[in-house]
Amino acid sequence: MKIKLVGVGRIYDRLPDLCRTQQLTAYDAGYAAVAEIENAALITADEKLYRAVEADIGTAVWLGDLKVREDNGIEFPGAG
């Protein structure tokens, strides 16, 4: 798995809007903003964060919907 660091400068301008419109903490809004900027799925078991990201950005994945394959890989919902 590759991990990419995203500097706060890239998400700073988006945080207040996400906090205000989706009623998120700055902490949660930071994760949502990174998912949006990187066009990446945000995998979470936090229901409020899931609903906010899905409504605003559309890239949320509910942790419980992931399937672990026999080879220990992860299958995303809707993926072939």
Secondary structure as UniProt FT lines:
FT   HELIX           8..11
FT   TURN            12..14
FT   HELIX           15..22
FT   HELIX           26..37
FT   TURN            38..39
FT   STRAND          42..44
FT   HELIX           47..56
FT   STRAND          60..62
FT   HELIX           63..65
FT   STRAND          67..68
FT   TURN            70..71
FT   STRAND          74..75
FT   TURN            77..78
//
